[in-house]
Amino acid sequence: MKRKTREEKTIEHSEIIIEDLATLYSFESEAYKEYVKLFEEYKKVTKRFSKTLSMNDSIGRDVIMDNESLKQSVTYTVKKAREKIIYNIEEHRKTKEVLAKYSDTDKNNIAALQEEVSDLKKHISQLENKIDGDDEVHHQFEQSPTKVHAADINNVELKNISYQSLITKYINTTQRKNLKFSVAKLTIDDFDQKIQLLNNENSNKDTIIKVLHKFFTTSISSKNIVYYYDNNIFYLIFPNRNSQEIQEFIDKVNVKRKLLNVIFTFSIGIAQFELGDQFGTFQERLNKAHKEASANTMLN
């Protein structure tokens, strides 16, 4: 059996890659079209190179020597085309790995949301059992709302840290290391009204705050921080990110959420660290952005 040339092996491997691209993307995707175009050019150059060699063989040794520069030029062209295809093959492999990584991330987010739903169902079941055993539960929800403490909501590592000390720490680190830093202030629209509706559904403020805190945490990823402050105020803290970079996380958070047939919406203001900021100036700018966001929500 005749031994295959490197060009023939490259063409066969490229055909396999084209089939993978069609499966991974589609026949209309830019990656697929560009790769096919490059592949066709490579085949043309290879065919031209083979034809040139055949012509040189037929006209003799002297002509081949006279056309050595042409051969070198064609060989160089084929070499560069081969390198380009091999590069694209490597990029294709990296793309597969990245897509697989994002697939795992999506699975983790889905699992977290499923856990959130499961916790809420358990709480509902507990309330239903209490109602069956004691009619006084209904009267408990009609009492004045209880205060929800930040230490009962935030993650363990934040229980003994105040919001001001946390922001001050990040401001100092940002200035010292010349990094980026952004914070979003979030409140629940018509909060007292929504809580009253949930009271009628046999839920309470503490449970709803915990569920929403978990939803926000899942939405902005573990690299960022959700800090429940007090009285329907959440802070979403983004170390080393500017306001443009956090927008994708804000878009995930700022969607309508339905809990026990009650729809929740949010008002979110964003402030980005500026050179020379202290806690007071930074918080003043953040409060102003949140006030504007709340006003826009009321207009809508």
VEXDOVEX-992309 format. One record per residue (C-alpha): residue number from 1; residue in three letters; x negated, y negated, z negated. Coordinates in pm, whole numbers, plus 50000, padded with zeros to 5 digits. Layout:
BEGIN
(NUM,'ALA',(X,Y,Z))
...
REM end
This chain:
BEGIN
(1,'MET',(50000,50000,50000))
(2,'LYS',(49870,49657,50100))
(3,'ARG',(49768,49449,49801))
(4,'LYS',(49981,49136,49755))
(5,'THR',(49816,48796,49771))
(6,'ARG',(49843,48544,49489))
(7,'GLU',(50075,48340,49707))
(8,'GLU',(50313,48635,49755))
(9,'LYS',(50312,48707,49380))
(10,'THR',(50383,48340,49303))
(11,'ILE',(50675,48338,49549))
(12,'GLU',(50827,48653,49393))
(13,'HIS',(50793,48509,49042))
(14,'SER',(50944,48179,49153))
(15,'GLU',(51248,48360,49295))
(16,'ILE',(51307,48512,48951))
(17,'ILE',(51276,48168,48787))
(18,'ILE',(51531,48026,49034))
(19,'GLU',(51778,48297,48935))
(20,'ASP',(51719,48213,48565))
(21,'LEU',(51776,47843,48632))
(22,'ALA',(52103,47916,48810))
(23,'THR',(52216,48118,48507))
(24,'LEU',(52090,47870,48245))
(25,'TYR',(52223,47559,48418))
(26,'SER',(52415,47568,48748))
(27,'PHE',(52358,47548,49121))
(28,'GLU',(52444,47176,49105))
(29,'SER',(52205,47085,48821))
(30,'GLU',(51908,46858,48893))
(31,'ALA',(51661,47108,48742))
(32,'TYR',(51781,47381,48978))
(33,'LYS',(51784,47159,49288))
(34,'GLU',(51436,47013,49222))
(35,'TYR',(51284,47353,49157))
(36,'VAL',(51436,47501,49476))
(37,'LYS',(51307,47204,49677))
(38,'LEU',(50956,47249,49536))
(39,'PHE',(50973,47623,49598))
(40,'GLU',(51069,47577,49965))
(41,'GLU',(50782,47331,50013))
(42,'TYR',(50542,47580,49861))
(43,'LYS',(50658,47854,50100))
(44,'LYS',(50610,47619,50397))
(45,'VAL',(50258,47526,50288))
(46,'THR',(50169,47890,50226))
(47,'LYS',(50302,47990,50567))
(48,'ARG',(50107,47708,50731))
(49,'PHE',(49793,47815,50548))
(50,'SER',(49830,48178,50663))
(51,'LYS',(49894,48063,51018))
(52,'THR',(49583,47843,51011))
(53,'LEU',(49369,48134,50894))
(54,'SER',(49506,48358,51171))
(55,'MET',(49432,48095,51435))
(56,'ASN',(49080,48049,51303))
(57,'ASP',(49019,48426,51315))
(58,'SER',(49132,48444,51675))
(59,'ILE',(48910,48168,51812))
(60,'GLY',(48588,48285,51649))
(61,'ARG',(48333,48208,51384))
(62,'ASP',(48207,47881,51531))
(63,'VAL',(48552,47724,51543))
(64,'ILE',(48619,47832,51185))
(65,'MET',(48302,47655,51071))
(66,'ASP',(48402,47340,51260))
(67,'ASN',(48741,47344,51090))
(68,'GLU',(48613,47421,50740))
(69,'SER',(48725,47080,50617))
(70,'LEU',(49081,47153,50738))
(71,'LYS',(49078,47487,50556))
(72,'GLN',(48959,47319,50236))
(73,'SER',(49234,47060,50265))
(74,'VAL',(49504,47325,50311))
(75,'THR',(49357,47535,50029))
(76,'TYR',(49366,47231,49801))
(77,'THR',(49728,47165,49893))
(78,'VAL',(49827,47525,49820))
(79,'LYS',(49639,47515,49490))
(80,'LYS',(49823,47202,49377))
(81,'ALA',(50159,47343,49481))
(82,'ARG',(50085,47664,49287))
(83,'GLU',(49984,47462,48978))
(84,'LYS',(50308,47262,49004))
(85,'ILE',(50521,47577,49017))
(86,'ILE',(50333,47732,48724))
(87,'TYR',(50386,47408,48528))
(88,'ASN',(50759,47416,48603))
(89,'ILE',(50776,47779,48493))
(90,'GLU',(50620,47681,48158))
(91,'GLU',(50864,47389,48120))
(92,'HIS',(51150,47626,48196))
(93,'ARG',(51032,47854,47915))
(94,'LYS',(51016,47559,47674))
(95,'THR',(51368,47452,47774))
(96,'LYS',(51498,47799,47689))
(97,'GLU',(51333,47781,47346))
(98,'VAL',(51481,47435,47275))
(99,'LEU',(51830,47547,47377))
(100,'ALA',(51799,47851,47154))
(101,'LYS',(51695,47625,46863))
(102,'TYR',(51997,47397,46910))
(103,'SER',(52218,47704,46929))
(104,'ASP',(52094,47810,46584))
(105,'THR',(52158,47457,46452))
(106,'ASP',(52515,47464,46580))
(107,'LYS',(52569,47800,46412))
(108,'ASN',(52445,47657,46081))
(109,'ASN',(52677,47355,46111))
(110,'ILE',(52973,47580,46188))
(111,'ALA',(52889,47798,45888))
(112,'ALA',(52872,47489,45663))
(113,'LEU',(53209,47366,45785))
(114,'GLN',(53360,47709,45737))
(115,'GLU',(53230,47709,45379))
(116,'GLU',(53389,47365,45327))
(117,'VAL',(53726,47494,45451))
(118,'SER',(53693,47800,45229))
(119,'ASP',(53625,47583,44920))
(120,'LEU',(53929,47369,44998))
(121,'LYS',(54150,47675,45040))
(122,'LYS',(54032,47810,44704))
(123,'HIS',(54116,47481,44535))
(124,'ILE',(54462,47479,44693))
(125,'SER',(54518,47835,44575))
(126,'GLN',(54417,47740,44219))
(127,'LEU',(54657,47448,44217))
(128,'GLU',(54941,47665,44346))
(129,'ASN',(54877,47915,44066))
(130,'LYS',(54886,47636,43806))
(131,'ILE',(55212,47507,43945))
(132,'ASP',(55369,47852,43920))
(133,'GLY',(55260,47882,43556))
(134,'ASP',(55316,47529,43430))
(135,'ASP',(55553,47262,43563))
(136,'GLU',(55356,46994,43377))
(137,'VAL',(55086,46994,43646))
(138,'HIS',(55301,46767,43861))
(139,'HIS',(55317,46507,43585))
(140,'GLN',(54940,46514,43546))
(141,'PHE',(54898,46392,43902))
(142,'GLU',(55137,46104,43840))
(143,'GLN',(54913,45958,43572))
(144,'SER',(54671,45673,43648))
(145,'PRO',(54384,45797,43868))
(146,'THR',(54070,45916,43691))
(147,'LYS',(53731,45765,43762))
(148,'VAL',(53503,45976,43981))
(149,'HIS',(53142,45955,43861))
(150,'ALA',(52849,45954,44102))
(151,'ALA',(52663,46213,43894))
(152,'ASP',(52948,46460,43949))
(153,'ILE',(52938,46417,44328))
(154,'ASN',(52578,46363,44438))
(155,'ASN',(52319,46638,44483))
(156,'VAL',(52125,46752,44176))
(157,'GLU',(51807,46562,44267))
(158,'LEU',(52002,46233,44276))
(159,'LYS',(52204,46270,43954))
(160,'ASN',(51971,46054,43743))
(161,'ILE',(51872,45806,44017))
(162,'SER',(52062,45481,44067))
(163,'TYR',(52142,45353,44415))
(164,'GLN',(51932,45039,44366))
(165,'SER',(51622,45228,44251))
(166,'LEU',(51658,45472,44542))
(167,'ILE',(51685,45195,44804))
(168,'THR',(51402,44997,44642))
(169,'LYS',(51177,45302,44662))
(170,'TYR',(51245,45347,45033))
(171,'ILE',(51198,44974,45102))
(172,'ASN',(50856,44981,44931))
(173,'THR',(50753,45295,45123))
(174,'THR',(50875,45145,45450))
(175,'GLN',(50674,44826,45397))
(176,'ARG',(50360,45009,45285))
(177,'LYS',(50355,45261,45570))
(178,'ASN',(50509,45037,45838))
(179,'LEU',(50800,45276,45894))
(180,'LYS',(51165,45233,45992))
(181,'PHE',(51461,45247,45753))
(182,'SER',(51839,45214,45789))
(183,'VAL',(52143,45251,45562))
(184,'ALA',(52516,45278,45643))
(185,'LYS',(52782,45171,45393))
(186,'LEU',(53102,45375,45427))
(187,'THR',(53444,45342,45268))
(188,'ILE',(53767,45538,45322))
(189,'ASP',(54040,45326,45480))
(190,'ASP',(54356,45278,45267))
(191,'PHE',(54195,45491,45000))
(192,'ASP',(54447,45449,44717))
(193,'GLN',(54737,45516,44952))
(194,'LYS',(54572,45830,45086))
(195,'ILE',(54500,45956,44734))
(196,'GLN',(54864,45902,44638))
(197,'LEU',(54973,46108,44939))
(198,'LEU',(54733,46383,44833))
(199,'ASN',(54869,46369,44479))
(200,'ASN',(55203,46460,44630))
(201,'GLU',(55026,46754,44795))
(202,'ASN',(54890,46867,44456))
(203,'SER',(54531,46755,44512))
(204,'ASN',(54322,46490,44334))
(205,'LYS',(54060,46221,44391))
(206,'ASP',(53766,46424,44261))
(207,'THR',(53830,46711,44501))
(208,'ILE',(53873,46486,44804))
(209,'ILE',(53553,46290,44728))
(210,'LYS',(53359,46617,44701))
(211,'VAL',(53501,46753,45026))
(212,'LEU',(53421,46434,45216))
(213,'HIS',(53073,46414,45059))
(214,'LYS',(53006,46764,45191))
(215,'PHE',(53140,46670,45536))
(216,'PHE',(52914,46362,45554))
(217,'THR',(52611,46565,45437))
(218,'THR',(52668,46827,45705))
(219,'SER',(52716,46564,45976))
(220,'ILE',(52394,46365,45917))
(221,'SER',(52158,46666,45861))
(222,'SER',(51949,46755,45557))
(223,'LYS',(51670,46508,45646))
(224,'ASN',(51899,46217,45555))
(225,'ILE',(52084,46137,45231))
(226,'VAL',(52449,46090,45132))
(227,'TYR',(52481,45890,44808))
(228,'TYR',(52825,45847,44647))
(229,'TYR',(52812,45515,44462))
(230,'ASP',(53149,45444,44301))
(231,'ASN',(53508,45346,44375))
(232,'ASN',(53530,45479,44732))
(233,'ILE',(53179,45370,44839))
(234,'PHE',(52935,45606,45010))
(235,'TYR',(52586,45517,45133))
(236,'LEU',(52432,45715,45420))
(237,'ILE',(52055,45672,45392))
(238,'PHE',(51826,45731,45693))
(239,'PRO',(51451,45725,45615))
(240,'ASN',(51225,45635,45910))
(241,'ARG',(51511,45569,46156))
(242,'ASN',(51632,45244,46312))
(243,'SER',(51995,45150,46372))
(244,'GLN',(51993,45284,46728))
(245,'GLU',(51852,45621,46625))
(246,'ILE',(52118,45680,46357))
(247,'GLN',(52411,45605,46589))
(248,'GLU',(52453,45971,46690))
(249,'PHE',(52496,46064,46322))
(250,'ILE',(52742,45777,46261))
(251,'ASP',(52948,45895,46561))
(252,'LYS',(52973,46242,46404))
(253,'VAL',(53090,46095,46072))
(254,'ASN',(53325,45828,46206))
(255,'VAL',(53599,46062,46330))
(256,'LYS',(53946,46120,46192))
(257,'ARG',(53959,46394,45928))
(258,'LYS',(54280,46574,45836))
(259,'LEU',(54306,46713,45483))
(260,'LEU',(54631,46866,45361))
(261,'ASN',(54827,46684,45636))
(262,'VAL',(54674,46347,45541))
(263,'ILE',(54454,46179,45804))
(264,'PHE',(54141,45997,45683))
(265,'THR',(53956,45723,45874))
(266,'PHE',(53648,45528,45771))
(267,'SER',(53491,45182,45789))
(268,'ILE',(53112,45191,45838))
(269,'GLY',(52863,44902,45837))
(270,'ILE',(52493,44947,45922))
(271,'ALA',(52183,44753,45815))
(272,'GLN',(51828,44807,45939))
(273,'PHE',(51518,44721,45734))
(274,'GLU',(51350,44396,45837))
(275,'LEU',(51000,44282,45747))
(276,'GLY',(50999,44108,45409))
(277,'ASP',(51327,44263,45292))
(278,'GLN',(51390,44313,44922))
(279,'PHE',(51682,44502,44775))
(280,'GLY',(51896,44190,44741))
(281,'THR',(51850,44063,45098))
(282,'PHE',(51890,44410,45245))
(283,'GLN',(52208,44483,45046))
(284,'GLU',(52355,44143,45133))
(285,'ARG',(52313,44217,45505))
(286,'LEU',(52458,44568,45460))
(287,'ASN',(52765,44434,45272))
(288,'LYS',(52824,44181,45548))
(289,'ALA',(52809,44450,45818))
(290,'HIS',(53053,44666,45621))
(291,'LYS',(53292,44374,45570))
(292,'GLU',(53297,44313,45946))
(293,'ALA',(53358,44683,46013))
(294,'SER',(53648,44685,45764))
(295,'ALA',(53801,44378,45929))
(296,'ASN',(53780,44543,46271))
(297,'THR',(53949,44853,46133))
(298,'MET',(54239,44644,46001))
(299,'LEU',(54277,44475,46339))
(300,'ASN',(54295,44810,46514))
REM end
